[in-house]
């Protein structure tokens, strides 16, 4: 080996260049591929358009005794981050769906043994620009299943 390749200063420079060029290249590759690979993505955090009309989802569970409980996805991190999988719930196998539901129930402190029906509702709201009062305008069921 030559003195130039074993010199600690040269090794440090090569490492710094690798990090300086590699990190932006990795960010660009993740963005182009469109994968959600944290911490190199999470673009959803910054891509929400803010206007006077908003929409959010909520988990609604029905219990055997006839009562219902609605849980806002905004207040529960697991629900909030997994709502993008809702369109796939109709086509995934029952075991995978059950694991997802059990995870949601655990995040919301719900005893899954008593749940007889689960649905996801999209709640549309408008916000008054002057008073900032939120008014619910529509509730649409996105997914509904008997357990």
NUFIVEX-941518 format. One record per residue (C-alpha): residue number from 1; x, y, z; residue in three letters. Coordinates in nm, 4 decimals. Layout:
<atoms>
+-----+----------+----------+----------+--------+
| num |        u |        v |        w | residu |
+-----+----------+----------+----------+--------+
| NUM |        X |        Y |        Z |    Ala |
...
+-----+----------+----------+----------+--------+
</atoms>
This chain:
<atoms>
+-----+----------+----------+----------+--------+
| num |        u |        v |        w | residu |
+-----+----------+----------+----------+--------+
|   1 |   0.0000 |   0.0000 |   0.0000 |    Unk |
|   2 |   0.1131 |   0.3472 |  -0.0699 |    Unk |
|   3 |   0.1376 |   0.6173 |   0.1888 |    Unk |
|   4 |  -0.1440 |   0.8066 |   0.0188 |    Unk |
|   5 |  -0.4055 |   0.5273 |   0.0656 |    Unk |
|   6 |  -0.3176 |   0.4573 |   0.4287 |    Unk |
|   7 |  -0.3039 |   0.8194 |   0.5343 |    Unk |
|   8 |  -0.5896 |   0.8790 |   0.7874 |    Unk |
|   9 |  -0.6596 |   1.2241 |   0.6435 |    Unk |
|  10 |  -0.7122 |   1.0777 |   0.2957 |    Unk |
|  11 |  -0.9397 |   0.8053 |   0.4314 |    Unk |
|  12 |  -1.1451 |   1.0670 |   0.6164 |    Unk |
|  13 |  -1.1787 |   1.2750 |   0.2981 |    Unk |
|  14 |  -1.2939 |   0.9721 |   0.0965 |    Unk |
|  15 |  -1.5488 |   0.8845 |   0.3667 |    Unk |
|  16 |  -1.6761 |   1.2442 |   0.3800 |    Unk |
|  17 |  -1.7139 |   1.2505 |   0.0001 |    Unk |
|  18 |  -1.8985 |   0.9187 |   0.0081 |    Unk |
|  19 |  -2.1447 |   1.0502 |   0.2655 |    Unk |
|  20 |  -2.1794 |   1.3897 |   0.0964 |    Unk |
|  21 |  -2.2618 |   1.2328 |  -0.2415 |    Unk |
|  22 |  -2.4310 |   0.9162 |  -0.1148 |    Unk |
|  23 |  -2.6968 |   1.0741 |   0.1109 |    Unk |
|  24 |  -2.8509 |   1.2997 |  -0.1581 |    Unk |
|  25 |  -2.8270 |   1.0136 |  -0.4090 |    Unk |
|  26 |  -3.0173 |   0.7856 |  -0.1693 |    Unk |
|  27 |  -3.2840 |   1.0524 |  -0.1097 |    Unk |
|  28 |  -3.3230 |   1.1008 |  -0.4839 |    Unk |
|  29 |  -3.3446 |   0.7250 |  -0.5487 |    Unk |
|  30 |  -3.6139 |   0.6836 |  -0.2794 |    Unk |
|  31 |  -3.8113 |   0.9765 |  -0.4205 |    Unk |
|  32 |  -3.7907 |   0.8463 |  -0.7773 |    Unk |
|  33 |  -3.8841 |   0.4912 |  -0.6732 |    Unk |
|  34 |  -4.1759 |   0.6260 |  -0.4703 |    Unk |
|  35 |  -4.1147 |   0.3976 |  -0.1747 |    Unk |
|  36 |  -4.1996 |   0.4913 |   0.1808 |    Unk |
|  37 |  -3.8655 |   0.4192 |   0.3443 |    Unk |
|  38 |  -3.8348 |   0.6164 |   0.6677 |    Unk |
|  39 |  -3.6294 |   0.8268 |   0.7462 |    Unk |
|  40 |  -3.5604 |   0.8925 |   0.3799 |    Unk |
|  41 |  -3.9202 |   0.9663 |   0.2914 |    Unk |
|  42 |  -4.2345 |   1.0529 |   0.4922 |    Unk |
|  43 |  -4.3307 |   1.2998 |   0.2209 |    Unk |
|  44 |  -4.6925 |   1.2635 |   0.3394 |    Unk |
|  45 |  -4.6005 |   1.4753 |   0.6404 |    Unk |
|  46 |  -4.5435 |   1.7763 |   0.4191 |    Unk |
|  47 |  -4.7726 |   1.7104 |   0.1245 |    Unk |
|  48 |  -5.1116 |   1.7913 |   0.2780 |    Unk |
|  49 |  -5.2880 |   2.0809 |   0.1124 |    Unk |
|  50 |  -5.4455 |   2.3098 |   0.3673 |    Unk |
|  51 |  -5.7691 |   2.4768 |   0.2675 |    Unk |
|  52 |  -6.1142 |   2.5491 |   0.4089 |    Unk |
|  53 |  -6.2238 |   2.1920 |   0.3249 |    Unk |
|  54 |  -6.0690 |   1.9008 |   0.5110 |    Unk |
|  55 |  -6.1186 |   1.5286 |   0.5151 |    Unk |
|  56 |  -6.0108 |   1.2685 |   0.7682 |    Unk |
|  57 |  -6.0880 |   0.9087 |   0.8443 |    Unk |
|  58 |  -6.2193 |   0.7435 |   1.1552 |    Unk |
|  59 |  -6.2412 |   0.3864 |   1.2736 |    Unk |
|  60 |  -6.5903 |   0.2915 |   1.3919 |    Unk |
|  61 |  -6.6346 |  -0.0327 |   1.5846 |    Unk |
|  62 |  -6.9662 |  -0.1894 |   1.6800 |    Unk |
|  63 |  -6.9837 |  -0.4090 |   1.9876 |    Unk |
|  64 |  -7.2003 |  -0.7120 |   2.0602 |    Unk |
|  65 |  -7.4167 |  -0.5084 |   2.3020 |    Unk |
|  66 |  -7.5168 |  -0.2700 |   2.0166 |    Unk |
|  67 |  -7.2943 |   0.0241 |   2.1122 |    Unk |
|  68 |  -7.0521 |   0.1917 |   1.8752 |    Unk |
|  69 |  -6.7251 |   0.3730 |   1.9296 |    Unk |
|  70 |  -6.5719 |   0.6088 |   1.6743 |    Unk |
|  71 |  -6.1986 |   0.6716 |   1.6927 |    Unk |
|  72 |  -6.0414 |   0.9567 |   1.4989 |    Unk |
|  73 |  -5.7364 |   0.8476 |   1.3036 |    Unk |
|  74 |  -5.5769 |   1.1857 |   1.3693 |    Unk |
|  75 |  -5.5392 |   1.1058 |   1.7391 |    Unk |
|  76 |  -5.3805 |   0.7619 |   1.6967 |    Unk |
|  77 |  -5.0443 |   0.7306 |   1.5217 |    Unk |
|  78 |  -5.0834 |   0.3683 |   1.4102 |    Unk |
|  79 |  -5.4248 |   0.4377 |   1.2569 |    Unk |
|  80 |  -5.3075 |   0.7604 |   1.0958 |    Unk |
|  81 |  -5.0059 |   0.5987 |   0.9311 |    Unk |
|  82 |  -5.1871 |   0.2852 |   0.8108 |    Unk |
|  83 |  -5.5014 |   0.4378 |   0.6612 |    Unk |
|  84 |  -5.3392 |   0.4205 |   0.3176 |    Unk |
|  85 |  -5.3885 |   0.0412 |   0.3320 |    Unk |
|  86 |  -5.7689 |   0.0650 |   0.3632 |    Unk |
|  87 |  -5.8334 |   0.0185 |  -0.0117 |    Unk |
|  88 |  -5.6481 |  -0.3154 |   0.0090 |    Unk |
|  89 |  -5.8613 |  -0.4489 |   0.2973 |    Unk |
|  90 |  -6.1224 |  -0.5890 |   0.0590 |    Unk |
|  91 |  -5.8689 |  -0.8049 |  -0.1266 |    Unk |
|  92 |  -5.6193 |  -0.9172 |   0.1393 |    Unk |
|  93 |  -5.6443 |  -1.2533 |   0.3096 |    Unk |
|  94 |  -5.8362 |  -1.2850 |   0.6373 |    Unk |
|  95 |  -5.5241 |  -1.3536 |   0.8478 |    Unk |
|  96 |  -5.3476 |  -1.0363 |   0.7322 |    Unk |
|  97 |  -5.6662 |  -0.8349 |   0.7822 |    Unk |
|  98 |  -5.7060 |  -0.9747 |   1.1353 |    Unk |
|  99 |  -5.3477 |  -0.8779 |   1.2236 |    Unk |
| 100 |  -5.4123 |  -0.5250 |   1.0962 |    Unk |
| 101 |  -5.7380 |  -0.4974 |   1.2922 |    Unk |
| 102 |  -5.5742 |  -0.6312 |   1.6092 |    Unk |
| 103 |  -5.3003 |  -0.3694 |   1.5716 |    Unk |
| 104 |  -5.5592 |  -0.0940 |   1.5292 |    Unk |
| 105 |  -5.7579 |  -0.2181 |   1.8295 |    Unk |
| 106 |  -5.4446 |  -0.2265 |   2.0461 |    Unk |
| 107 |  -5.3549 |   0.1296 |   1.9405 |    Unk |
| 108 |  -5.7051 |   0.2480 |   2.0382 |    Unk |
| 109 |  -5.7415 |   0.0434 |   2.3600 |    Unk |
| 110 |  -6.0300 |  -0.1591 |   2.2167 |    Unk |
| 111 |  -6.0978 |  -0.5184 |   2.3207 |    Unk |
| 112 |  -6.1241 |  -0.6935 |   1.9846 |    Unk |
| 113 |  -6.3097 |  -0.9906 |   2.1334 |    Unk |
| 114 |  -6.6271 |  -0.7805 |   2.1755 |    Unk |
| 115 |  -6.6193 |  -0.6210 |   1.8273 |    Unk |
| 116 |  -6.8783 |  -0.7494 |   1.5788 |    Unk |
| 117 |  -6.8428 |  -0.4909 |   1.2992 |    Unk |
| 118 |  -6.5662 |  -0.2592 |   1.1827 |    Unk |
| 119 |  -6.5903 |   0.0253 |   0.9378 |    Unk |
| 120 |  -6.3800 |   0.3139 |   0.8181 |    Unk |
| 121 |  -6.5630 |   0.6420 |   0.7555 |    Unk |
| 122 |  -6.4314 |   0.9441 |   0.5701 |    Unk |
| 123 |  -6.5481 |   1.2617 |   0.7415 |    Unk |
| 124 |  -6.5558 |   1.5787 |   0.5319 |    Unk |
| 125 |  -6.5505 |   1.9150 |   0.7072 |    Unk |
| 126 |  -6.5377 |   2.2827 |   0.6224 |    Unk |
| 127 |  -6.3636 |   2.5479 |   0.8268 |    Unk |
| 128 |  -6.5004 |   2.8996 |   0.8457 |    Unk |
| 129 |  -6.2096 |   3.1288 |   0.7502 |    Unk |
| 130 |  -6.3140 |   3.3997 |   0.9962 |    Unk |
| 131 |  -6.4281 |   3.2102 |   1.3062 |    Unk |
| 132 |  -6.2241 |   2.8932 |   1.2437 |    Unk |
| 133 |  -6.5295 |   2.6864 |   1.3429 |    Unk |
| 134 |  -6.5279 |   2.3400 |   1.1871 |    Unk |
| 135 |  -6.8534 |   2.2023 |   1.0466 |    Unk |
| 136 |  -6.8992 |   1.8385 |   0.9452 |    Unk |
| 137 |  -7.0458 |   1.8285 |   0.5925 |    Unk |
| 138 |  -7.0517 |   1.4577 |   0.5014 |    Unk |
| 139 |  -6.9699 |   1.1123 |   0.6331 |    Unk |
| 140 |  -6.8964 |   0.8408 |   0.3777 |    Unk |
| 141 |  -6.8302 |   0.4761 |   0.4629 |    Unk |
| 142 |  -6.5107 |   0.3675 |   0.2905 |    Unk |
| 143 |  -6.4909 |   0.0107 |   0.4243 |    Unk |
| 144 |  -6.7356 |  -0.1979 |   0.6274 |    Unk |
| 145 |  -6.7094 |  -0.5570 |   0.7446 |    Unk |
| 146 |  -6.8841 |  -0.7927 |   0.9845 |    Unk |
| 147 |  -6.6458 |  -0.9958 |   1.1979 |    Unk |
+-----+----------+----------+----------+--------+
</atoms>
